[in-house]
Amino acid sequence: MQSMFQQMKYFIAVVENHSFTKAAEDCNISQSAISQQIKELENSLGVTLLNRTGRSFKVTEAGQYFYTHCQDVLESVNQLVQNTIKITKDDEVELKVGYLRSFGTTEFLQTVSQFSQEYPKVKIKISSGNHEQLYELLRTEQADLIFSDQRRALSNEYANEFLTDSQFMVAVSKTSFAGDIDQINAAQLVDVPCILITDSDHQATEETYYREILGIKSEFRLVENYDEAQMLVASNQGYLIVNSRTKGQLDAQIVKTVKLVNDSRELIQKYYAYWKTDNSGFYIESFADLLKQNFV
């Protein structure tokens, strides 16, 4: 296997230099040696990677595929080595994690406690925020891992560890929608303001999500926290969208919660642990595993 890794490096050098001679110089071996290594690589794979014509060559389709993906393999190996070495260092390690403020902290803080007991040398830095704030922390590498809801299509750029899901619900005044109903269609709420718990910087993003994903057509009313939102709901001045998990932050004696549907389609909110695939490591993956266990 060690020989295969070295041959992959030689092959990348040959393709990138468009020359066996220049590749040999870069790799500090003779031209005949690097040529022999490429031949042995082709024999091991059982395919032709380079079509040679005199002193020149052309990369075959198989060679182009191998060139593209062996770079990913070598990068993964390098990352594996670096992460393994990092674990054994005596220096204090910092793990930056973030959680979705609106969800609640039970599982997340339990995970932090367990992780700290198991890996005492790791200093944990904790942040909280809404989806967009957490995504920005992760994108700019100010967080190594975040626990958040799904607002975007899952991307291969990030590891996406599913944790839980929850039925969307609508919180309304107890005097609204007389009778014992078990669900409300988004279309029934068009004439009632929809209360958003967010700041002006993220208002546009939240409104787009509510419109395009949840099918909300109401006008929006901005508030800063759950207490303010609940007061408006209780006084019949709007409705608040929650889910079967976050509804616990409301007073059931003041407001009632009912399942929200859109044209009879159930609306489900999914939650994931996210981290960059090129920043994966032992401590990040260990924290994610503990977090997942606490949601089982």
VENQUI-V576951 format. One record per pair of residues at least 12 apart in sequence whose C-alpha atoms are under 10 Angstrom apart, sorted by the first residue. I is the first residue (numbers start at 1). J is the second residue. If there is no record, write none. Layout:
i->[I:I]
j->[J:J]
This chain:
i->[3:3:3:4:4:4:4:5:5:5:5:5:6:6:6:7:7:7:7:7:7:7:7:8:8:8:8:8:8:8:8:8:9:9:9:9:9:9:10:10:10:10:10:10:10:10:10:10:11:11:11:11:11:11:11:11:11:11:11:11:11:12:12:12:12:12:13:13:13:13:13:14:14:14:14:14:14:14:15:15:15:15:15:15:15:16:18:18:18:18:19:19:19:19:20:20:20:20:20:20:20:20:21:21:21:23:38:42:47:47:47:48:48:48:48:49:49:49:49:49:49:49:50:50:50:51:75:76:76:79:79:79:79:80:80:80:82:83:83:83:83:83:84:84:86:86:87:87:87:90:91:91:92:92:92:92:93:93:93:93:93:93:93:94:94:94:94:94:94:94:95:95:95:95:95:95:95:95:95:95:95:96:96:96:96:96:96:96:96:96:96:96:96:96:96:97:97:97:97:97:97:97:97:97:97:97:97:97:97:97:97:97:97:97:97:98:98:98:98:98:98:98:98:98:98:98:98:98:98:98:98:98:98:98:98:99:99:99:99:99:99:99:99:99:99:99:99:99:100:100:100:100:100:100:100:100:100:100:100:100:100:101:101:101:101:101:101:101:101:102:102:102:102:102:102:102:102:102:102:102:102:102:103:103:103:103:103:103:103:103:103:103:103:103:104:104:104:104:105:106:106:107:107:107:107:107:107:108:108:108:108:108:108:108:109:109:110:110:110:111:111:111:111:111:111:111:111:111:112:112:112:112:112:114:114:114:115:115:115:115:115:115:116:118:119:119:122:125:125:126:126:127:127:127:128:128:128:129:130:130:130:130:130:130:131:131:131:131:131:131:131:131:131:132:132:132:132:132:133:134:134:134:134:134:135:135:135:135:135:138:138:138:138:139:139:139:141:141:141:143:143:143:144:144:144:144:144:144:144:144:145:145:145:145:145:145:145:145:145:145:145:145:146:146:146:146:146:147:147:147:147:147:147:147:147:147:147:147:148:148:148:148:148:148:149:149:149:149:149:149:149:149:149:149:150:150:150:150:150:150:150:150:151:151:151:151:151:151:152:154:154:155:155:156:156:157:157:157:157:158:158:158:158:158:158:158:158:159:159:159:159:159:159:159:159:159:159:160:160:160:160:160:160:160:160:161:161:161:161:161:161:161:161:161:161:162:162:162:162:162:162:162:162:163:163:163:163:163:163:163:163:163:163:163:163:164:164:164:164:164:164:164:164:165:165:165:165:165:165:165:165:166:166:166:166:166:166:166:166:166:166:167:167:167:167:167:167:167:167:167:167:167:167:168:168:168:168:168:168:168:168:168:168:168:168:168:168:168:168:168:169:169:169:169:169:169:169:169:169:169:169:169:169:169:169:169:169:169:169:170:170:170:170:170:170:170:170:170:170:170:170:170:170:170:170:170:170:170:170:171:171:171:171:171:171:171:171:171:171:171:171:171:171:171:171:171:171:171:171:172:172:172:172:172:172:172:172:172:172:172:172:172:172:172:172:173:173:173:173:173:173:173:173:173:173:173:173:173:173:173:174:174:174:174:174:174:174:174:174:174:175:175:175:175:175:176:176:176:176:176:176:180:181:181:182:182:182:182:183:183:183:183:183:183:183:184:184:184:184:184:184:184:184:185:185:185:185:185:185:185:185:185:185:185:186:186:186:186:186:186:186:186:186:186:187:187:187:187:187:187:187:188:188:188:188:189:189:189:189:189:189:190:190:190:190:191:191:191:191:192:192:192:192:192:192:192:192:193:193:193:193:193:193:193:193:193:193:193:193:193:194:194:194:194:194:194:194:194:194:194:194:194:194:194:194:194:195:195:195:195:195:195:195:195:195:195:195:195:195:195:195:195:195:196:196:196:196:196:196:196:196:196:196:196:196:196:197:197:197:197:197:197:197:197:197:197:197:198:198:198:198:198:199:199:199:199:200:200:200:203:203:203:207:207:210:213:213:214:214:214:214:214:214:214:215:215:215:215:216:216:218:218:219:220:220:221:221:221:221:226:226:226:227:227:227:229:230:230:230:230:230:231:231:233:233:233:234:234:234:234:234:235:235:236:239:239:240:241:241:241:241:242:242:242:242:242:243:243:243:243:243:243:243:244:244:244:244:244:245:272:272:272:273:273:273:273:273:273:274:275]
j->[37:40:41:37:40:41:44:41:70:73:74:77:37:41:74:34:36:37:38:39:40:41:42:37:38:41:66:67:70:71:73:74:23:27:67:70:71:74:23:24:26:27:29:34:35:37:38:41:23:34:35:37:38:39:41:49:50:63:66:67:70:66:67:68:70:71:25:26:27:34:67:26:27:34:35:38:50:57:50:57:58:59:63:64:67:67:56:57:58:59:31:55:56:57:32:33:34:35:38:55:56:57:34:35:55:35:50:63:60:62:63:60:61:62:63:61:62:63:64:65:66:67:62:63:64:63:278:277:278:278:279:280:281:280:281:282:281:279:280:281:282:283:281:282:281:282:281:282:283:121:121:122:120:121:122:123:119:120:121:122:123:124:283:121:122:123:124:125:144:283:122:123:124:125:126:143:144:145:283:284:287:123:124:125:126:127:137:138:141:142:143:144:145:146:284:112:124:125:126:127:128:134:137:138:142:143:144:145:146:147:273:274:275:284:287:125:126:127:128:129:130:133:134:135:137:138:142:143:144:145:146:147:148:273:274:126:127:128:129:130:131:134:145:146:147:148:149:273:127:128:129:130:131:132:133:134:146:147:148:149:271:127:128:129:130:131:134:147:148:128:129:130:131:148:149:197:225:226:242:245:246:249:130:147:148:149:242:243:245:246:247:248:249:271:245:246:248:249:128:294:295:290:291:292:293:294:295:147:287:290:291:292:294:295:126:291:290:291:294:287:288:289:290:291:292:293:294:295:124:126:287:290:291:287:290:291:283:286:287:288:290:291:287:286:283:286:283:143:144:143:146:142:143:146:146:147:148:148:148:149:197:198:202:206:146:147:148:149:150:151:202:205:206:148:151:202:205:206:202:146:147:148:149:274:147:148:151:274:275:158:274:275:276:158:275:276:275:276:279:274:275:276:274:275:276:279:280:281:283:284:158:159:273:274:275:276:279:280:284:285:287:288:272:273:274:275:288:160:161:162:163:271:272:273:274:275:288:291:163:270:271:272:273:274:162:163:164:165:269:270:271:272:273:274:162:165:269:270:271:272:273:274:206:209:213:269:270:271:209:272:274:276:277:276:277:275:276:277:278:273:274:275:276:277:278:279:280:272:273:274:275:276:277:278:279:280:285:271:272:273:274:275:276:277:288:271:272:273:274:275:285:288:289:291:292:270:271:272:273:274:288:292:295:270:271:272:273:288:289:291:292:293:294:295:296:269:270:271:272:273:292:295:296:243:244:245:268:269:270:271:272:242:243:244:245:246:267:268:269:270:271:242:243:244:245:259:260:261:266:267:268:269:270:214:241:242:243:244:245:246:247:257:258:259:260:261:266:267:268:269:183:184:240:241:242:243:244:245:246:247:256:257:258:259:260:261:266:267:268:183:184:185:186:189:194:239:240:241:242:243:244:247:255:256:257:258:259:260:261:195:229:230:233:234:238:239:240:241:242:243:247:250:252:255:256:257:258:259:260:230:232:233:234:235:236:237:238:239:240:241:254:255:256:257:258:230:231:232:233:234:235:236:237:238:239:240:254:255:256:257:233:234:235:236:252:253:254:255:256:257:234:235:236:255:256:233:234:236:239:255:256:258:258:259:257:258:259:260:257:258:259:260:261:264:266:257:258:259:260:261:262:263:264:215:216:258:259:260:261:262:263:264:265:266:214:215:216:217:218:260:261:262:263:264:215:216:217:218:261:262:263:216:217:218:262:216:217:218:219:238:239:216:217:218:219:217:218:219:238:217:218:219:220:236:237:238:239:217:218:219:220:221:222:232:233:236:237:238:239:240:207:210:216:217:218:219:220:221:222:229:233:237:238:239:240:241:218:219:220:221:222:223:226:228:229:230:232:233:237:238:239:240:241:210:220:221:222:223:224:225:226:229:238:239:240:241:221:222:223:224:225:226:227:228:229:240:241:221:222:223:224:225:222:223:224:225:222:223:224:220:221:222:219:220:241:262:267:241:260:261:262:266:267:268:261:262:263:267:241:262:238:239:238:238:239:237:238:239:240:240:249:250:249:250:251:250:249:250:251:254:255:254:255:254:255:256:251:253:254:255:256:254:255:255:255:257:257:257:258:259:260:257:258:259:260:269:257:258:259:260:267:268:269:257:258:259:268:269:269:288:291:292:285:287:288:289:291:292:288:288]
